[in-house]
Amino acid sequence: MNFWGKSLLLQLVTYFSVLSTVTVSIVAFSAYVRSRDALQNSVIDRLQVAISLKEFQLNEWVSSQRKDVLLLVQLPTVRDELNILLTNPTNKPEYISAYSRLSKFLAEVTAVKPNLTSIIATTNGGFVVFSSENSALVGKFRPLGDPTTFFTKQSANTVVPNFYISPATGKAQITFATNVFDRENLAMGAVSINLALQDIDNLIRERTGLGKTSATYLVGRAGKRSVFISREEKKAEVEGQEGKDKPNTAQIAEVKSEAIDLALAKQDGFGLYANYAGVPVVGVFRWSTSQNLAIIAEVSQDEAFEPANRLARDILLIGLSSAGILLVAVYLLARRITQPILVIADAANQVSGGNLNAQAPVMTKDEIGILAIAFNQMTSELKSSGEQLADYSRTLEQKVAQRTSEIKAIIDNMVDGLVVVDGENRITQFNPALTGMLGISSKAIENATSYKEIFRTAEMTNLVMNTREYPQQVFSEEFALPDRRTAKAVATAIFRENLTTKETSDLENTVTTGVNFHSHSQGSQGKADYLGTVILIRDITAEKEVDRMKTDFISTVSHELRTPLTSVLGFAKLIQKKLEESIFPLITTEDKKVKRSVRQVTENIEIIVSEGMRLTKLINEVLDIAKIEAGKMQWNMDNLDITEVINRAISATSALFEQKGLTLVREVDADLPVIYGDKDRLIQVVINLISNAVKFTDQGTVTCLVQYQQLTNPCVIVSVIDQGVGISESDQPKVFEKFKQVGDTLTDKPQGTGLGLPISREIVEHHGGRIWVESEVGKGSTFSFTLPISMATNSDRQPLPSINFEILIEQLKKRALYNHEQQSIQDATAGSIPSSVIGSPKNILVIDDDASIRSLLRQELEATGYVVSEAANGQEAIVKVRENRPDLITLDIIMQGISGYDVAAILKSDPATLNIPIIIVSVLDDQERGLHLGIDSYITKPLDTALLLREVELLLSSKVSKSKKVLVVDDNFEAIDLLMEMLRNQDFIPSTIAPTDNLHDRVISSPPDVIIASTRLAEQIQTLRAEKTMTHTRFLLVAER
């Protein structure tokens, strides 16, 4: 192969030989194809003529047989004898004589026409009176039916014959039947005649000049099978049947081929296909409607196309012989052309070896001679250029060394740390600032075989891997430094672009002016080669501390604002309610000034409430962003239906569309998958996007689009599309920044804190998705975010509360003792209690260190009919609860002395106060801690009084409701019996179930109020907890003794 690549002579000879061979092959193939097509058309024409002839002969034979049958039954001898047979009993001498004479006569007829195999005569009722083949049939019932072909003299030419396979012989035959008339032309009976098909077989076997492998055969239907009616049997089949009475199984067997199937489907045609034996043939097939048969004629493709194959071989042989002679001439001509070229090539080898004085002799005056002259001129110029390049290289090396020294000085004096990682994970460059930042020596970094030995954090690994996968982007990560410090690393890829011709011509300018810094993007002229990653590291400990202090300050200020805001909003609503219910209805004057004053007071109060709600929303947004930045946001992650999230958000924003007269378009894909997330937070995101869309859209529609994207990383894409003012390209990156709002703050009057979209981004990113905007000024905006497809596992869910078995029993005993004491007291004093006290209003204790809040709650609750008492701190509250147990408690968290959480813990651990419902009303939003203490409800300030009243009514009504159902799941029967007894004593309705007794289906069908189970069943209980029907069921795990 190497010699072929180096020899021009061999290449020329090879190319010409290949060209001539291909040409001859194409000619031979073309001739073969054309001759094959011509032969195919010729064979098909001959086969069609043969089929037409066979069909004509078949029709003539069938017509002749029908006439013979009609003639036979009309002969006087036959008619007279049949008259006797039909009119006399079988035991009379006249019948026997007539039977004998008729048998003898028909024997003479069959000797002349051997295809008449048997004749049977029957009465009009179908009973046999004569059989030429089997006299035992006489007297038996033999009706005329399938497969007999019945016809009369009038219908003889229109009846279609029915060919069939005889069950006795396994051969094809046909049975004709017709009426027998007496001399008065009355039908006496019927005669059926079985006809053998030897004559048809003889017709089919005649090849009529079609060839040695030609075959013609008839195919019909035997039930649902396709079988041969007549064909040329192979010699082996005939010899195998000689001397045997068994049916011909080859003829009975079902036959299948493309032509047979089409013909039996009553279609005519021709073509190339495999016949019933799998032999490739050229065939013609036709359906004979008059005979109810398929006629097929075939010739094997080998025989049909033999002339074409022979012609192709002859052309190929002659062509290859001619090509061989041509090769000899080509070799001689090529040798004469290549000789001068070889001389020039030898001179070129000398020049490549360093001999720039070598010259090529000029042997001809043609193009090769001109090439030799040009080669000699090139070597002279190359010698001169080499001398100039040597001088240029020395100058370039000096400039490169100078620039390298300057760049190294810049890197070594940088305040931020710098590290360069190559494609094999080795650290190839770093500066002194990095060693001081990491607290390690330069020697340790130099000796490291991988950057992972120095940076043992996943963040640095992510940076390097991301820059390799996306070399055009810049990535950043924060990671921990020694001494509890924090650093921020910014990384980008180092890559080299393959220079184009123009860029190569600018190389001199690059060297003269310094390093040419290319932007991190691949242009259309060159492809980037990845070389490594450069990472800048900055110590941001001080910045993080300032940011934390800012967050704490914002959080503290926001919490402090909630308490006075609660009073402002609460008392404003109280004033509004009192005015509307008690004062305004009493003002009946028609004085316009008074009416105007009433209207203005109403509007002013509404403004106070509206602005208070607006301020509440702003404070909540500030607190949300503060909690997200501090990592204190509570996430209630679980499996959820994104369609429900969209519907809830649309329902919450429906009033906005009515106010502005906009139309909402909802487009949600069907069968969206389940996702794993915080339902309330995702609803918050969608509400924020829809609210923004409505805010900046004056007319048109707002579309909420949800799609399922099934790619490498399947996800759900939620988009909110508006037809509003749009966002300029320069402002689009700002919309997700905190406290940033798009537009001119002096003219556009932006509303809100500018935290809605930043909070949405944090929520989406926490779910593993991303959020972005696409917009064009004047045409509207599209805000979209993705949510990855994932489902919660039991390990993802909040752990279930657990308690030791002995502690549970002890608490139940204490509660039973307390209930018994209380019942005894009630029984002892039952006679002294006035009847007016029964059904008295419920007593509610309000615990808060802010007098205005206590006053607000007192007025709201007393207006509803409750009796309210107050406590200003935790100590006072505990004393009042124990002295006069209230029906319900509202509890603040932030109080001097004992906090609200401590008060709740004390009350919930005391059997005497365990059942008192507690509602926390606080500026703190820490529901998870409250629920762990057993708090019944949690409401944050500013207070929603309507929500508070609903919760109070719900808790008080459930307190007096029927006993709760408790399901105990365990197989420890000793523990179950004890626990069941204690629960019954507490007015619970307990039931038990073993863990193996179809736990899931039973609990789902009838959810209990409480489920108590062994800690061994924690995984099963977690699965039950995820069911939607178990929302209001409480779970308690008990550790075994």
N, C-alpha and C positions, 0 to 999 in steps of 0.2 A: 504494500500500500504506500509506503514511504517512497519507493522508487517510482511508482506511478505518479505521485504528486510532484516529483522533481523532474520528470521527463516530458517535455512538450511534444516530442515525436510520438511517444506512447499515448498521450492524451488525444492528439489529433486522430490517430488510427482508431482509438477506442470510440471516439465520438462518431466518426464516420461509420464504423461497424454497427454501433447501436442505432444510428439513424437509418441505415439500410435495412437492418433487421426489423425495426419498428415499421418501416414503410411496407416491406413484404408482408409482415403480419397483418397490417391494416387491410392491404389488398386482398389477402387470402380470407380474412374474416368478413370483409364486405361481400366478396363473391359467395362465400358460404351462406351468409344471411339472405342474400337475394335469391340464390338457388333454392334454399330451404323454403322461403316464402312461396316461390313458384311451384315447388313440388307439393307443398301443403295444399295450395289451391287446387292443383290437379287431382290429388288424391281425394279431396273432399268432393270435387265434382263427380268423380267416378263412384264414390260411395253413395252420393245422393241419387245417381242414376240407378245403382243397384237396389237401393231401398225402394225407389219408385216401382221398379220391376217386381220386387218381391211383394210389395203391397198389392199390386195389380193381380199377381198370380194368386195371392192369398184370398183376395175378394172373389175371384173367379171360382176357386175351389169351394169356398163356403157357399156360394150361390148354387153351385152344382150339387152339393150335398143336400141342400134344402129341397131342390127340385126332385132329387132321387127319393127323398123321404115322402114327399107329397105323392109322387108317382106310385111308390110301393103301397101306400095305404089305400090308393084308389083302384088297385088291380082287382078285378072281379074275384079271383081266387082268394086273395087275402080277405077281401071284404066279406065274402060268403062264409069262409071258415070262421072268421071272427064273429059273425052273426050267430053262428051255431054255438060258439064258446060262450058268448055273452048271454044267450037265451036259455041255456041248459045247465043243469047241475053237473058238477065234476064227476059224479059217479055214473052218469048215463052213458050208454054205448055211443050215442051220437057225439057227445062231448069228447070221448076218448078218441074216436076216429078222426074227428075234425082236428084235434090237437096233434095227432100223428101226421096227418096230411100237411098241416101248416108248418110243422117242424121240418118236414122233408123239403117242402117248397123253399122255405127260408134258408135251408142249408145250401140249396142250389144257388140261391141269390148271393149268399155270403161268399160262395166259392168264386163267383164272378166279381164281387165287390168286397174284397177282404177287409176293407176299412169299417164295414158294418160288423162290429164285434158282438153285439147282443141286442135283442129286441124283446120288449115287455109290453103286453097289452093289459089294460085295466078298465074296469067299469067306470061309469060316470061317478060312482061313489068312491073310487080310488082303490078297489080291491083287485088284485092280480088274477087274471084268467089265463095268461099265457106268458111263459118265459123261455126263450130259446137257449139260455145259458144255465139256468138253475130252476128245475121244475118244482123245487121245494118252496119257491116263493108263491106258488099258486094258492089263492085264498087269503093271502096276507094283505094288510093295508099298506099301500105304497102310493101316497099322494104325489101329484106333480108339483114340485117346488124347486128351490135352489138346490143344486146348480143346473137343473134342467132348463133348456131354452125352448119355450112353447111358442108356437106360431100357427096361424091358419093360412089358408091359401091366399087370403086377401092381405095378410100382414107379413108374408114371407120375406118380402124385400126390405122391410123397414125394421124388423126385429134385430137387435144387436146380439150376436152369439155370446155365450158365457163359457169361456175356456177355463178348465179347472184341472187340478191334480187329483188323480184317482187314489183314494186311500188304500185300495187293494194292491195296485201295481206300482204306485208312485210315479206314474207317467201321466203326461197331459192328455186330455181327451175332451170331447164335447158331446152333449146329449141333446138330441132334437126330439121334440114331442109335438103331436098334432092330433086332431080329432079324427074318429072313424065314423063315417056316415053310412046308413043303410040305403037301400034302393029308393026309399022315399025321401032321402036327403035329411034324415034325422040323425043327430049325434048319438051313436050307440056307446061310445067309450073313447079311450085315448090310447095311442101307441107311442112309446118312447124308444128311441134308437140311440145306442152308444156308438160313437164314431171314433176310431183310432186316428192318430195324426201322423201316420207314416208318410203320407203324401206331402204334408206340410214340412216334415223333417227333410224330405228329399229336396223340396224347394229351397229351404234355408241353407242346406249344405252346398248348393251350387255356388261356386265362388265368382262366377261370371267375370273372370279375368282380373280380379282384384289383387292377387298376389298369394304367396305361400302362407303368410301369417294372417291373412284376412279372416274375418269371422262375422257371421250374421246370425242374430238370434232374436227370439220373441220373448218378452217379459210381461207377465201379468200379475194380478193381485190374488193371493190366497189368504183371505182374511185380512190381517194387517201386515202380512209379509209380502215382499216382492220376490217372485220365483220365476224360473225359466219355464216357458211354455214349449219352446222348441229351440234347439241349438245343435251345433255340431259337437258331439261328445268326443272327448279325447280317447285315444286307443285304450289307455289303461282303464278308463271308466267303463268302456264297453266290455273289455275282457273280464273285468271284475264282476259284471252283472250276468255273464253267460252261465247258463245252467242254474240260475237261482230264481226263486219266486219272490225274493225280498224286494221291497220298493227301492227305487233308485234314489238313495238319500242325497246324491249330488244334485238331483233336479228338485227335490223337495226343499233343500236348504235355502235359506234366505240369501239373496244376492244384493250387493250394494255397490254403487259407484255414482260418480257425479252425473253421468249421462243417464243412468237408470232412474235416479231420483227426479231429474228434470223431466224426463219423458213421461214417467208415471204421474207427474204433476201437470200433464197435458201441454207440455211445451216442446217445440221443435228447435233443433239447433245443431251445432257442430263445434269442433275444437280439439285441443290437445288436453288429455287428461289420463288418469290411471284407470284401467278397466276393473271389473269385479275381482280379478286375480292380482291386482296391483301392478300390472304391466303397463308402461307408458304407451299410449296408442293415439292415432289420429282417428276420430270417430264422427259419425253422423247419427243422430237419433231423431225419431219422429213418432208421434202419437197417432195411432189409427183409430179414429172415432167410430168408424163403421164396425170394427172388429173388437174394440175395447182392449187393445193391446199396444205395447210399445215395441217398435221395430228399431233395432240398433245394428249398424254396420261399422266395423273397426278394422284398422290395419296397424300393426306395431310400428312405432316411430323409428325403430332401427331399420326396418325394411323400407319405410317410406322415404327416409332422409339419407339412405345409403349413397345415392348419386351425389348429393350435396357434400357429404363427408369426403367422398373420393375426389371431387373437384378441388376442395380446399387443400387436401394433402398434396395433390399434384402442383397446385399453384405455389404452395409453401416450399416444396422441394425445388422447383425451378427457380424461385426467387432467392432462396438461400445459396444456390449454386452461383447465381449471378452476383450476389453480394460478396462471395468469396473472391471472385475474379476482380471485383471493384476494390477490394481491400488491398490487393497487391499494388494496384495503380496508386491508391491513396498513400500507401507507405512510401513509395518512391518519390511522390510529389512532396509529402511532408518532410522527408529527409532533406530535400533541397531547400525548403523554407527555413528549417530550424538550424541549419549549420551556421549561418552568420549570427543568429541570435545566441547560440551557445558561446560564440567568441566574445560577444558583448557581456554575457553573463559571467564569463571567466574574469574579465576586466573588473566587473562590479564586485566580485568576491575579493579581489585584491584591494580595492578601495575600502571595502568594509573591514578588511584586516589591518587597515592603517596606512596603506601605501597610496597616498593621495597623488602620486606622480604617475600612476598606471594610466595607460591610454588604450582605447579599443580601436583595432584596425577597421578602416572603411572598405568593405569588400564589394559592395554594390552601390548603385546610384538610386535605388528605389527607396521606399519608406524605411526599410531596415538600415540602409546607409545613412539616411537623415537621422535615425535614432542614434547611431554610433557617433555622429558629429555632435549631437546635442548632449550625449553622455560625456564626451570629452570636455565640453564647455562647462558642464555642471561640476565636474571634479575640480576644475580650476577655481570656480567660484566657491566651492565647499572648502577648499584649502584656505582661501582668504577669510571666509566667515568664521572658521574655527579659530583663527588667530584673534579676531575681534571678540569672540565669545569668551575666550580665556581672560581677556582684560576686563570684560563686563562682569564676569563671575567674581573676580576678586573685589571689585567695587561693591557688588550686591552683598557679599558676605559681611563686609564691614558695616553696611547699613542695617542688615538684619541683626547683627550682634548689638548695635547701638539701640535699636528699638526694643529688643528683648530685654536689655538691661533697664530701660525706662519702664517697661510694663511690669517687670519684677519688683522695681522700687515702689510702683503704685500699689501692687498687691500686698507687699510686705508692710506698707504703712496704712492700710485700710483699718478702720475701727471695727468693722464687722468681720466675722470669720468667713473664710472662703475655702472651699474644698472642691476638687475636680475628680470625678470618678469616671474611669474609662469603661469600654464595653465589656471588660472582663472583671468588673467590680473592684479593680485596684484603685487606690488613691494615688493619683499622679501629680497633684499640685495642692498645696495648702499654704496658709500664711500664719505668722506668729499669733495674730489675734485669736485664731481657732484653738491653738494649744492652751492659751490662757483661759479661754472660755470653757473648754472641756476639762481643764486641770490635768492634762497629761503631757508627756514630753514629746518633742519632735521625733526622737528616736523611735518611740512606740508607734507613731503614725507611719514612719518610713518602713518599719519592719512588718507592718500588717499586710497580710495577703488579700484581705478583703475589707471594704469599708464597714462591713457588718461587725468586725472585731472592735471597731472604734465607736460606731453608733449602734447601740443595741436596742433600738426602738423601731417599732413597726412603721412610724411616721416617715423616717428616713428611707426605709425600704419602699414605701408607697411612692415617695417622690421620685426615686430613681426609676422604678418600673413605669410610672406614668409618663415621664419624659421620654422613655424609650418607645412607648406605644403611641404617644402623641407628641412628636418632637416640635410641632409648631406652637404649642401652648405653654403657658407659664403656670406652675403649680406652687402652692404654699401649704405648709403644715406647722403646727405648734407642737413642741415636745419639751420634756423636762430636762433641765441641766442640774449638775451637782449643786448642793447647798440650797435646795428648794427654790431654784431659779427656773425661769421659763424662757425659752428661745423660740423665735419664729424663723423658719427656713423657707427660702424662695428658690425654686429650682427651674432650670430651663435646659433644653438639649443643646449640645455643641454638634454642629454638623457642617460638612463641607459640601459646597455645591460644585458639580462638574461644570467647569467654565466653558462657555461658548466661544466661538471664534472672536467675537467682538470683545468679550471680557479678557481673552488672552492678549489681544492687542493693547489693552489698557494696563497690562502688567507693569510697564515702566512707570506710569503715574502712581500705581499703588506703592511701589518701592520708594518713589521720590517723596510722596506726601505722608507715608506711614501705613499702618494697618487699615485695610478696607473692611469695616465692620458691616456685615450683611444683616438685614432684618431677619427675624425668625419666621420666614415664610418661604415656601417653595415657589419660585417663579415658573413661568411656562418655558423658560429657556434651559433650565438645568434641573437635575434630580439630586436631592440631598442624600448624603451618606452620613449615618449616625456615627459620631466619634466618642461621645461621652456625655456627662451631665455636669454642669457647673451649679454649685449651691452656695448661696449667700446666707449666713446665719447671724441673726441679731438678737442680743439679750434684751427681752422686752419685759423683764420682771417689774421694773418701775411702772411701765405703761399698764401692765395687767393690774397692779395694785391700785393705780389711779382709776382704772376702769371699774374695779371692784368697789372702790369707795363711791364712785359716781352711781353705780347700780344700787348700793346700799342706801345712799342718800335719796335717790328717786323712790325706792321702795318705802323708806321711812316716811318721806313726805306724803306719798300717796296714801299710806295707811292712816296717817294723822288727819288727812283730808276727809277720809271716809266717815269718821265719827261726827264732826259738825255737819257734813253733808247729809248724813242720816237724819239729824234733827231738822235741818232746813227742809228736806224733801218730805219727811214725815209730817211735820207740823203744817207745811203748805197743803198737803193732801187732806189733813184733818180740817184745816180752815175751809178748803174748797168743799169738802163733804158737808160741814156744818152749815155753810152758807147756802148750799143747794138744797139741803134737806130741812133746815130749821128757820133760816132768816129770809131768804128770797121768796119762798111761798107766802110769807106774811106781808110782803110789800105789794099791795094791790092798787096803789095810786096810779093815776094816768099821767102824772107829771113826767114830761119828757126828760128833764134834767135827772130825775131820780132813775128813770129807765136807762139813760145813758151811763150814769154812775154805776148801776148794777152791771151793765154790759162791760164797762171798762174794768171793774173789779174782777169779773169772771175771766176776762181775757188776760189780765195781769197775773192772776193766780195760775192760769194755764201756762203762761210764759215761764213763771218761776218753776213749775213742775217739769216742763219740757226742757228748760236749760239745765235743771238739776239732773235729769236723766242723761242729757248730753254730756255733762261733766262726769257723771258716773262711768259712761262708756269710755271717755278719755282716760280716766284714772285706771280703769280695768286694762286698757291697752298698755299703759305705762307699766303696770304691775306684771302683765303677761311677758313683755319683752325683758323686764328685769329678772323674772323667774327663769326664763329660757336661758339668758346669759349666765345666770348663777347655777344652772343645772338643777333647779328645784321644781321645775314644772312637773306636775303629776300627770302621768299618761295612763289612761284606762284602755290598754290595748287588748283587743279580742277580735275574733272573726266577725265580719260585718258585710252587709249588702250595700254596695255603693249606690244602688238605685234608691234605697231608703234615705241615704245621705242627701242625694239630689232633691228628692221630694220634700224633705224637711226644710232644706234651704229655700226652695221655691215658695213653700207655704209661708215661711217667715218673712219673705220679701214681697209678697203679693200686694201689700198695701202701697209699696213704693211705685209699682207699675200703675195702679189706679190713680195715684196722685198726679203722675206726669203723663198719663194717657198713652203709655207705651205697651207694646205687645211682646209677650214672652213666648219664645219658640223652644220647645223641649224635644230634643232628639237623643234618645238613649238606646243603645244597642240591646237587643234581646239576649237572654242567657248570659249575662255578665258573670264572671267568676267571683268567688268569695275572696276578699282581701283581708289582711290583718292590719288593724289600725285602731285609733281612738276616734270613735264615731262623733263625739261632741266637737273635738278639735277640727275634724274634717268638715263638719257642717259649718263651723266658724270660717274656714277658708272659703267655701263656696259662697256663703252669705257675703263675705267681704268682697269677693270678685263681682258678684251680681250687683251689690250696692254701688260699687264704683262705676259699673257699666251704666246703671240707671242715672247716677249723679251727672255723668258727662255726656249723656245722650238726651237730646231735646225732642227728637221724633224718630220714628222707625221702630225697629225691633231689637230685642236682645235675645240671643240664642244661647242655650245651654246644651252643649254637645258632649256626649260620653261615648267613647269608642274603645273596643278591645283590640289591642295590637299584639299579634302572635308572631314575634320575631325571635332572635336569639335570647333576649330577655323579655318575656311576655309581661305586659303591663296594661293598666287601664289609663286612658288619657281623657281628662276632663278639660273642656274648653268653654270659656264664656266670651261670646263674640258680640260686640256692640257696633252701632253705626254713628258713634259720637264724633267728637272733635279730633280724636287721634292724638298720638304722641310723636314728637319729632325724634329722629334717629339719635340726636345728641342727648336727649333727655331720657331715652329708654333705659340706659344702665342705672339711672338714679332712682327709678321708681321703687326698687327693692332696698334702698338704703334707709337707715333709721333717721327719722326727723327730716326727711327730704320730701318735698312736694314739687311736682312738675308745674311749670308756668311761673308767671310773674306774681309774687306775693302781694304787690301793691294794687294790681288791676284784676287779677283772676280770683282773688278772695278765696284761697283754698281753705277748706274746712278740715278739722281733725288734727291729730298729732303727727300724721305722716308715719304711723306705726302699723297700719293695717296690713300693707303688703309685706313689710319685713317680718311681721309675726307669721303671716301665711307662708313665707319662704321657710322660716325656721320649722314650722309644723310639717310642711311637705318634705323637707330634707330629713327630719327626724324619722319619717316613714320610709326613707330610702329613695325618694323620688326627686324630681327637679321641677322648677317653675320658671316660666319665661314669658315674654311678651313679644308680639308681632303687631306692628302698627304703622299706619301711614296718615299723615296729617290730613284732616278733612274727610277721611274715609272710614275711620273707626279703628278699634283695637281688638286684639284677640289675646286673652290671657289663658295660658294652658299650664297644667301640671300633670305629672305622671305618678302613678302608685303601682309599685311592683306587686306581682301576684304571689302571695304567700299566705299560709294559714297558721293559726296559733297551735302550739303544742301545750301539753299540760304544764311543762316547765316554764312556759312563758306567762302563765296566769298567776295571779296573786295567790300566795299560800293560804290554805284554809286554817282558821283558828283551831287550836288543839288544847286539850286539858287532860290532866291525869285522872284516872277513873276514881281513885279514892277522894280526890278533891271535888269531883262532880257529885258524888254521893253525899259528901259532907255538906256541900252547899244546898243540896235538895233537902237534907235533914233540917238545916237551919231555917230554910224557908218554910218547911212544914211546921216547925215549932212556932215560928212567928205567926203564921196564918192561924194556927190553933189558938194562940194567945189572943189574937185580934178577934177571932170568932167568939171566944169566951167573953171578952169584954162587951161585944155587941149583944150577946145573948143576955148578959147581966143587966144591961141598960136598955134593952129593947122596949121594956114597958114604960121607961121614962122619957123616951124620945118622942117629941111632938110629931104628929103626922105631917105638919107643915114643913118639917125639915126634909122629909123624904122627897127626893127629886129636886133638891136644892141645886143652885148653880155650882159649876165646878170651880175649884180654887186653883189659881195659877200663881206661882212664885216667880217674879222677875228679878234676876240677879244681874246687876250692871253697876260699875263704879261711876257712870256718868248719869247725873240726876236728870238731865234733859231726855236721855234715851229711856230711862225708867218712866218718866212722865208720859212720853210718847206711847210706849207700850201699854201703860196703864189705861190711857184714854182709848186706844184702839180696842183693847180686850174688854174693858168695861162696857164700851158701846155695843159689843156683841153679846153681852149678858154674862160675862165671867166675873168672878170675885178675884181681885188682884191684890197681892201683897208684894212688898219690895224688900230687897237686901242689897246693901251697897258694896259688900265685899264677900270673899269666900268664907271667912270665919262666921260672919253673921248668917250667911246662907245655910251652912251646915246646921247651926243651932236651930234656925227656924224650921228647917225640914224635919228635924227630929222631934221638935215640940209639937208641930201641927203639920202632919204630912200632907203636902199639896197633891192635887191630881196631875199637875204637869209643871215643868220647870223650863224657863228660858234662861240661857246661861251665856254670859260674855266670857271671852278667853283672857284678854289682857286686863288684869286687875292687880292691885297691890296686895302683897302678902301671899295669898294662895291663888294660883292661876285657875282659870276655868277648867283646864284639863285635870288638875289635881282634884278639884271639887267633884268632877264627873267620876274620876277613878274611885274616890271615897264612897260616893253614893252607890255606884254600881257594884261595889264589893260588899256592901252591907245588905243582908237579906231583907231587912226592914224597908229599905229604899230601892231595892233592886228593880222593882217593877214600875217605878215612877218614870214616865216618858220625859226625856230631856231633849230640848231643841237648842242647839248652839246658835247664837246670834252674834257674829263677830266680824271685825275687819279682816282677820286672818282667813285665808282660804286654804285650809289644811284638812280636807274632809277625810283623807285616809287615816290620819291619826285619830280623829273623832270616832270613826267607825270601828277602829280597833278597840276603843274604850267602851263600845256598846252604845254610843249615842244614837238616838232614834232619828234625828233629822239635823241638817246643817244648812244654815242660811247666812250668807255674807252681807255685810253692810256695803253701801246704803241699803236700807231695809225695804224689801217689797212686802208691804203689809198684807196685801191680798194673798200672797204666797204663805206668809206666816199664819194667817187665819185658817187657810185650808189645811196646813199641816197640823195645827192645833186641833181642829175638828176631827181630822182623820185619826190622829193618835188617841184622842179621848174616846172616840166611837169604837175603835178597835180594842181599847182597854176593857170595855164592858161587853164586848162581843162574846160569842160562844167559845168554848175551850179549843185550844189549838191541837191539831193533829201532829203527833210525833212518830216518826218511823225510825226504829232501831235496826241497824244493819250489822249483824254479827252472827257467828256460829258458836260463841262461848255461852252455853245455855245457863250456866250458873250466874254469870254476870248479867245476862239478859233478864232473868227472873227478878233479881234484886233491883235492877234499874226500872223495870216495868212497874213494880210495886211502888217505888218512890214517885214515879211519874203519875200514876193513878191518884195517889194521895194529894198531888198538886193540881188536880182537876184537868190534867192533860188527857188526851185520847191516844194512848200509845198502841203501836202495832209493830210486829217484827217480821223480818224476812232474812233468809240466808243469802250470802253473797252469790251463790250459784243459782238461785231461783229466779232467773230472768229478771234481774234487778232493774235494768234500764227500761224495759217495756212497762213494767208495773209502776215504776215511779212516774214516768212520763204520762201515763194514762190518768193518774190521780195524784197530782203533786201534793205532798204534805206541807205543813207550815215549817217544820223543823226536821232535819235528818241528823241522827247521831250514829256515827260509824267508827269502827276501829281504824287506827292509823295505818294498819296493814292494807286498807282499802283506799288509801289516799288517791291513787291513780284513777280508779273507777269513779270516785266521788268527784274528782276534777272534771272528768268527762261529762258527768251529769250536770255539773255546775254551768257548763257552756251552753246547755239547751235553753232556748228562748222561753219555754214554759216554766223554767225554774227560777225566774227573775225574783220572785217574792219569797222563795224558800231559803231558810237559813241553814247553814251546815256547821257541824261541830264534830271534830275528830277527837276520839278518846284513846289515850295511851293505855295499853294493857297493864294489868297488875303484875 
